[in-house]
Amino acid sequence: MHKQPTSSQVTKAQIYRSIASSTAIETGVSVQKIEQQLKKNQAQAKAVGLAR
């Protein structure tokens, strides 16, 4: 059973948008480009395995 986010819960999409918009203001790069880069970096991080 998966709970739907309520108004008090923050979604990953909201976090990405918040980080991207803050960074865009500081750097002058578009929010969309920064969001794409964040998602790309997240996907790459998941692909890396830990040493055992």
PyMOL Python script that loads the backbone (N, CA, C, O; Angstrom):
from pymol import cmd

cmd.read_pdbstr("""\
ATOM      1  N   MET A   1       0.843  -1.175   0.000  1.00  0.00           N
ATOM      2  CA  MET A   1       0.000   0.000   0.000  1.00  0.00           C
ATOM      3  C   MET A   1       0.891   1.242   0.000  1.00  0.00           C
ATOM      4  O   MET A   1       1.710   1.420   0.902  1.00  0.00           O
ATOM      5  N   HIS A   2       0.738   2.077  -0.982  1.00  0.00           N
ATOM      6  CA  HIS A   2       1.556   3.286  -1.130  1.00  0.00           C
ATOM      7  C   HIS A   2       0.718   4.495  -0.772  1.00  0.00           C
ATOM      8  O   HIS A   2      -0.354   4.707  -1.338  1.00  0.00           O
ATOM      9  N   LYS A   3       1.206   5.286   0.167  1.00  0.00           N
ATOM     10  CA  LYS A   3       0.474   6.480   0.594  1.00  0.00           C
ATOM     11  C   LYS A   3       0.653   7.603  -0.421  1.00  0.00           C
ATOM     12  O   LYS A   3       1.762   7.849  -0.896  1.00  0.00           O
ATOM     13  N   GLN A   4      -0.419   8.266  -0.741  1.00  0.00           N
ATOM     14  CA  GLN A   4      -0.354   9.443  -1.596  1.00  0.00           C
ATOM     15  C   GLN A   4       0.175  10.612  -0.777  1.00  0.00           C
ATOM     16  O   GLN A   4      -0.174  10.753   0.395  1.00  0.00           O
ATOM     17  N   PRO A   5       1.016  11.454  -1.379  1.00  0.00           N
ATOM     18  CA  PRO A   5       1.521  12.610  -0.632  1.00  0.00           C
ATOM     19  C   PRO A   5       0.378  13.543  -0.232  1.00  0.00           C
ATOM     20  O   PRO A   5      -0.491  13.864  -1.043  1.00  0.00           O
ATOM     21  N   THR A   6       0.392  13.960   0.996  1.00  0.00           N
ATOM     22  CA  THR A   6      -0.593  14.936   1.447  1.00  0.00           C
ATOM     23  C   THR A   6       0.021  16.323   1.327  1.00  0.00           C
ATOM     24  O   THR A   6       1.181  16.461   0.939  1.00  0.00           O
ATOM     25  N   SER A   7      -0.733  17.318   1.649  1.00  0.00           N
ATOM     26  CA  SER A   7      -0.241  18.683   1.498  1.00  0.00           C
ATOM     27  C   SER A   7       0.980  18.963   2.370  1.00  0.00           C
ATOM     28  O   SER A   7       1.754  19.870   2.066  1.00  0.00           O
ATOM     29  N   SER A   8       1.167  18.198   3.454  1.00  0.00           N
ATOM     30  CA  SER A   8       2.305  18.441   4.335  1.00  0.00           C
ATOM     31  C   SER A   8       3.543  17.646   3.928  1.00  0.00           C
ATOM     32  O   SER A   8       4.630  17.887   4.454  1.00  0.00           O
ATOM     33  N   GLN A   9       3.393  16.698   2.995  1.00  0.00           N
ATOM     34  CA  GLN A   9       4.530  15.903   2.557  1.00  0.00           C
ATOM     35  C   GLN A   9       5.178  16.543   1.330  1.00  0.00           C
ATOM     36  O   GLN A   9       4.495  17.071   0.453  1.00  0.00           O
ATOM     37  N   VAL A  10       6.491  16.486   1.288  1.00  0.00           N
ATOM     38  CA  VAL A  10       7.246  17.052   0.177  1.00  0.00           C
ATOM     39  C   VAL A  10       7.643  15.916  -0.757  1.00  0.00           C
ATOM     40  O   VAL A  10       8.153  14.890  -0.307  1.00  0.00           O
ATOM     41  N   THR A  11       7.412  16.093  -2.055  1.00  0.00           N
ATOM     42  CA  THR A  11       7.758  15.063  -3.029  1.00  0.00           C
ATOM     43  C   THR A  11       9.169  15.289  -3.564  1.00  0.00           C
ATOM     44  O   THR A  11       9.737  16.371  -3.417  1.00  0.00           O
ATOM     45  N   LYS A  12       9.725  14.251  -4.186  1.00  0.00           N
ATOM     46  CA  LYS A  12      11.047  14.377  -4.802  1.00  0.00           C
ATOM     47  C   LYS A  12      11.024  15.434  -5.901  1.00  0.00           C
ATOM     48  O   LYS A  12      11.983  16.189  -6.066  1.00  0.00           O
ATOM     49  N   ALA A  13       9.936  15.484  -6.642  1.00  0.00           N
ATOM     50  CA  ALA A  13       9.819  16.476  -7.717  1.00  0.00           C
ATOM     51  C   ALA A  13       9.893  17.894  -7.160  1.00  0.00           C
ATOM     52  O   ALA A  13      10.507  18.773  -7.765  1.00  0.00           O
ATOM     53  N   GLN A  14       9.272  18.112  -6.016  1.00  0.00           N
ATOM     54  CA  GLN A  14       9.320  19.436  -5.392  1.00  0.00           C
ATOM     55  C   GLN A  14      10.731  19.765  -4.919  1.00  0.00           C
ATOM     56  O   GLN A  14      11.171  20.910  -5.023  1.00  0.00           O
ATOM     57  N   ILE A  15      11.432  18.777  -4.404  1.00  0.00           N
ATOM     58  CA  ILE A  15      12.812  18.993  -3.954  1.00  0.00           C
ATOM     59  C   ILE A  15      13.701  19.328  -5.144  1.00  0.00           C
ATOM     60  O   ILE A  15      14.488  20.273  -5.087  1.00  0.00           O
ATOM     61  N   TYR A  16      13.577  18.545  -6.238  1.00  0.00           N
ATOM     62  CA  TYR A  16      14.365  18.825  -7.440  1.00  0.00           C
ATOM     63  C   TYR A  16      14.092  20.235  -7.951  1.00  0.00           C
ATOM     64  O   TYR A  16      15.026  20.962  -8.288  1.00  0.00           O
ATOM     65  N   ARG A  17      12.819  20.628  -8.012  1.00  0.00           N
ATOM     66  CA  ARG A  17      12.458  21.949  -8.523  1.00  0.00           C
ATOM     67  C   ARG A  17      13.014  23.046  -7.626  1.00  0.00           C
ATOM     68  O   ARG A  17      13.482  24.074  -8.116  1.00  0.00           O
ATOM     69  N   SER A  18      12.965  22.833  -6.320  1.00  0.00           N
ATOM     70  CA  SER A  18      13.475  23.824  -5.373  1.00  0.00           C
ATOM     71  C   SER A  18      14.979  24.014  -5.526  1.00  0.00           C
ATOM     72  O   SER A  18      15.467  25.143  -5.576  1.00  0.00           O
ATOM     73  N   ILE A  19      15.707  22.909  -5.601  1.00  0.00           N
ATOM     74  CA  ILE A  19      17.162  22.975  -5.771  1.00  0.00           C
ATOM     75  C   ILE A  19      17.502  23.610  -7.116  1.00  0.00           C
ATOM     76  O   ILE A  19      18.373  24.474  -7.206  1.00  0.00           O
ATOM     77  N   ALA A  20      16.801  23.167  -8.161  1.00  0.00           N
ATOM     78  CA  ALA A  20      17.082  23.676  -9.503  1.00  0.00           C
ATOM     79  C   ALA A  20      16.797  25.167  -9.615  1.00  0.00           C
ATOM     80  O   ALA A  20      17.582  25.901 -10.214  1.00  0.00           O
ATOM     81  N   SER A  21      15.692  25.621  -9.051  1.00  0.00           N
ATOM     82  CA  SER A  21      15.366  27.045  -9.171  1.00  0.00           C
ATOM     83  C   SER A  21      16.335  27.906  -8.369  1.00  0.00           C
ATOM     84  O   SER A  21      16.705  28.996  -8.806  1.00  0.00           O
ATOM     85  N   SER A  22      16.745  27.428  -7.211  1.00  0.00           N
ATOM     86  CA  SER A  22      17.715  28.169  -6.405  1.00  0.00           C
ATOM     87  C   SER A  22      19.054  28.264  -7.133  1.00  0.00           C
ATOM     88  O   SER A  22      19.675  29.326  -7.180  1.00  0.00           O
ATOM     89  N   THR A  23      19.487  27.138  -7.700  1.00  0.00           N
ATOM     90  CA  THR A  23      20.752  27.117  -8.434  1.00  0.00           C
ATOM     91  C   THR A  23      20.661  27.974  -9.689  1.00  0.00           C
ATOM     92  O   THR A  23      21.623  28.655 -10.045  1.00  0.00           O
ATOM     93  N   ALA A  24      19.515  27.948 -10.361  1.00  0.00           N
ATOM     94  CA  ALA A  24      19.328  28.751 -11.574  1.00  0.00           C
ATOM     95  C   ALA A  24      19.459  30.234 -11.269  1.00  0.00           C
ATOM     96  O   ALA A  24      20.055  30.979 -12.047  1.00  0.00           O
ATOM     97  N   ILE A  25      18.913  30.660 -10.157  1.00  0.00           N
ATOM     98  CA  ILE A  25      19.017  32.070  -9.770  1.00  0.00           C
ATOM     99  C   ILE A  25      20.477  32.451  -9.558  1.00  0.00           C
ATOM    100  O   ILE A  25      20.910  33.529  -9.966  1.00  0.00           O
ATOM    101  N   GLU A  26      21.232  31.565  -8.920  1.00  0.00           N
ATOM    102  CA  GLU A  26      22.631  31.866  -8.609  1.00  0.00           C
ATOM    103  C   GLU A  26      23.543  31.787  -9.827  1.00  0.00           C
ATOM    104  O   GLU A  26      24.510  32.542  -9.927  1.00  0.00           O
ATOM    105  N   THR A  27      23.241  30.867 -10.765  1.00  0.00           N
ATOM    106  CA  THR A  27      24.150  30.619 -11.881  1.00  0.00           C
ATOM    107  C   THR A  27      23.693  31.197 -13.211  1.00  0.00           C
ATOM    108  O   THR A  27      24.513  31.386 -14.109  1.00  0.00           O
ATOM    109  N   GLY A  28      22.403  31.484 -13.358  1.00  0.00           N
ATOM    110  CA  GLY A  28      21.890  31.978 -14.628  1.00  0.00           C
ATOM    111  C   GLY A  28      21.570  30.875 -15.619  1.00  0.00           C
ATOM    112  O   GLY A  28      21.192  31.164 -16.754  1.00  0.00           O
ATOM    113  N   VAL A  29      21.713  29.617 -15.220  1.00  0.00           N
ATOM    114  CA  VAL A  29      21.381  28.474 -16.071  1.00  0.00           C
ATOM    115  C   VAL A  29      19.887  28.196 -15.905  1.00  0.00           C
ATOM    116  O   VAL A  29      19.319  28.462 -14.845  1.00  0.00           O
ATOM    117  N   SER A  30      19.244  27.655 -16.962  1.00  0.00           N
ATOM    118  CA  SER A  30      17.800  27.423 -16.886  1.00  0.00           C
ATOM    119  C   SER A  30      17.457  26.335 -15.870  1.00  0.00           C
ATOM    120  O   SER A  30      18.234  25.410 -15.637  1.00  0.00           O
ATOM    121  N   VAL A  31      16.288  26.470 -15.281  1.00  0.00           N
ATOM    122  CA  VAL A  31      15.812  25.505 -14.285  1.00  0.00           C
ATOM    123  C   VAL A  31      15.711  24.113 -14.906  1.00  0.00           C
ATOM    124  O   VAL A  31      16.079  23.123 -14.273  1.00  0.00           O
ATOM    125  N   GLN A  32      15.218  24.034 -16.136  1.00  0.00           N
ATOM    126  CA  GLN A  32      15.052  22.746 -16.796  1.00  0.00           C
ATOM    127  C   GLN A  32      16.387  22.027 -16.968  1.00  0.00           C
ATOM    128  O   GLN A  32      16.471  20.819 -16.745  1.00  0.00           O
ATOM    129  N   LYS A  33      17.429  22.756 -17.361  1.00  0.00           N
ATOM    130  CA  LYS A  33      18.746  22.138 -17.544  1.00  0.00           C
ATOM    131  C   LYS A  33      19.287  21.607 -16.223  1.00  0.00           C
ATOM    132  O   LYS A  33      19.864  20.521 -16.172  1.00  0.00           O
ATOM    133  N   ILE A  34      19.100  22.364 -15.171  1.00  0.00           N
ATOM    134  CA  ILE A  34      19.599  21.937 -13.864  1.00  0.00           C
ATOM    135  C   ILE A  34      18.820  20.723 -13.376  1.00  0.00           C
ATOM    136  O   ILE A  34      19.414  19.798 -12.821  1.00  0.00           O
ATOM    137  N   GLU A  35      17.497  20.705 -13.570  1.00  0.00           N
ATOM    138  CA  GLU A  35      16.693  19.544 -13.179  1.00  0.00           C
ATOM    139  C   GLU A  35      17.137  18.299 -13.938  1.00  0.00           C
ATOM    140  O   GLU A  35      17.239  17.220 -13.355  1.00  0.00           O
ATOM    141  N   GLN A  36      17.400  18.440 -15.232  1.00  0.00           N
ATOM    142  CA  GLN A  36      17.866  17.308 -16.025  1.00  0.00           C
ATOM    143  C   GLN A  36      19.194  16.791 -15.495  1.00  0.00           C
ATOM    144  O   GLN A  36      19.395  15.580 -15.398  1.00  0.00           O
ATOM    145  N   GLN A  37      20.097  17.694 -15.153  1.00  0.00           N
ATOM    146  CA  GLN A  37      21.405  17.303 -14.634  1.00  0.00           C
ATOM    147  C   GLN A  37      21.266  16.594 -13.287  1.00  0.00           C
ATOM    148  O   GLN A  37      21.956  15.605 -13.037  1.00  0.00           O
ATOM    149  N   LEU A  38      20.389  17.084 -12.425  1.00  0.00           N
ATOM    150  CA  LEU A  38      20.159  16.438 -11.129  1.00  0.00           C
ATOM    151  C   LEU A  38      19.648  15.011 -11.313  1.00  0.00           C
ATOM    152  O   LEU A  38      20.114  14.088 -10.646  1.00  0.00           O
ATOM    153  N   LYS A  39      18.695  14.837 -12.214  1.00  0.00           N
ATOM    154  CA  LYS A  39      18.129  13.513 -12.458  1.00  0.00           C
ATOM    155  C   LYS A  39      19.160  12.584 -13.090  1.00  0.00           C
ATOM    156  O   LYS A  39      19.210  11.397 -12.771  1.00  0.00           O
ATOM    157  N   LYS A  40      19.981  13.127 -13.988  1.00  0.00           N
ATOM    158  CA  LYS A  40      21.033  12.334 -14.619  1.00  0.00           C
ATOM    159  C   LYS A  40      22.044  11.876 -13.568  1.00  0.00           C
ATOM    160  O   LYS A  40      22.442  10.711 -13.551  1.00  0.00           O
ATOM    161  N   ASN A  41      22.454  12.787 -12.700  1.00  0.00           N
ATOM    162  CA  ASN A  41      23.412  12.437 -11.648  1.00  0.00           C
ATOM    163  C   ASN A  41      22.831  11.399 -10.698  1.00  0.00           C
ATOM    164  O   ASN A  41      23.553  10.511 -10.243  1.00  0.00           O
ATOM    165  N   GLN A  42      21.548  11.493 -10.392  1.00  0.00           N
ATOM    166  CA  GLN A  42      20.890  10.526  -9.510  1.00  0.00           C
ATOM    167  C   GLN A  42      20.905   9.143 -10.151  1.00  0.00           C
ATOM    168  O   GLN A  42      21.179   8.150  -9.476  1.00  0.00           O
ATOM    169  N   ALA A  43      20.612   9.070 -11.452  1.00  0.00           N
ATOM    170  CA  ALA A  43      20.606   7.789 -12.154  1.00  0.00           C
ATOM    171  C   ALA A  43      22.007   7.186 -12.184  1.00  0.00           C
ATOM    172  O   ALA A  43      22.164   5.977 -12.013  1.00  0.00           O
ATOM    173  N   GLN A  44      23.020   8.015 -12.399  1.00  0.00           N
ATOM    174  CA  GLN A  44      24.397   7.522 -12.416  1.00  0.00           C
ATOM    175  C   GLN A  44      24.816   7.026 -11.038  1.00  0.00           C
ATOM    176  O   GLN A  44      25.526   6.026 -10.934  1.00  0.00           O
ATOM    177  N   ALA A  45      24.395   7.698  -9.998  1.00  0.00           N
ATOM    178  CA  ALA A  45      24.750   7.297  -8.636  1.00  0.00           C
ATOM    179  C   ALA A  45      24.132   5.945  -8.291  1.00  0.00           C
ATOM    180  O   ALA A  45      24.753   5.146  -7.591  1.00  0.00           O
ATOM    181  N   LYS A  46      22.932   5.682  -8.768  1.00  0.00           N
ATOM    182  CA  LYS A  46      22.283   4.396  -8.503  1.00  0.00           C
ATOM    183  C   LYS A  46      23.009   3.256  -9.207  1.00  0.00           C
ATOM    184  O   LYS A  46      22.988   2.120  -8.733  1.00  0.00           O
ATOM    185  N   ALA A  47      23.652   3.552 -10.339  1.00  0.00           N
ATOM    186  CA  ALA A  47      24.330   2.524 -11.115  1.00  0.00           C
ATOM    187  C   ALA A  47      25.671   2.118 -10.509  1.00  0.00           C
ATOM    188  O   ALA A  47      26.216   1.074 -10.864  1.00  0.00           O
ATOM    189  N   VAL A  48      26.202   2.921  -9.609  1.00  0.00           N
ATOM    190  CA  VAL A  48      27.504   2.638  -9.004  1.00  0.00           C
ATOM    191  C   VAL A  48      27.304   1.683  -7.839  1.00  0.00           C
ATOM    192  O   VAL A  48      26.504   1.940  -6.939  1.00  0.00           O
ATOM    193  N   GLY A  49      28.040   0.578  -7.867  1.00  0.00           N
ATOM    194  CA  GLY A  49      27.959  -0.380  -6.764  1.00  0.00           C
ATOM    195  C   GLY A  49      29.006  -0.079  -5.714  1.00  0.00           C
ATOM    196  O   GLY A  49      30.042   0.518  -6.008  1.00  0.00           O
ATOM    197  N   LEU A  50      28.735  -0.488  -4.503  1.00  0.00           N
ATOM    198  CA  LEU A  50      29.690  -0.287  -3.417  1.00  0.00           C
ATOM    199  C   LEU A  50      30.680  -1.444  -3.370  1.00  0.00           C
ATOM    200  O   LEU A  50      30.324  -2.586  -3.658  1.00  0.00           O
ATOM    201  N   ALA A  51      31.917  -1.146  -3.008  1.00  0.00           N
ATOM    202  CA  ALA A  51      32.936  -2.186  -2.868  1.00  0.00           C
ATOM    203  C   ALA A  51      32.595  -3.053  -1.662  1.00  0.00           C
ATOM    204  O   ALA A  51      32.074  -2.569  -0.657  1.00  0.00           O
ATOM    205  N   ARG A  52      32.896  -4.328  -1.780  1.00  0.00           N
ATOM    206  CA  ARG A  52      32.616  -5.252  -0.668  1.00  0.00           C
ATOM    207  C   ARG A  52      33.891  -5.792  -0.103  1.00  0.00           C
ATOM    208  O   ARG A  52      33.862  -6.585   0.838  1.00  0.00           O
TER     209      ARG A  52
END
""", "prot")
cmd.dss("prot")
cmd.show_as("cartoon", "prot")
cmd.util.cbc("prot")
cmd.orient("prot")
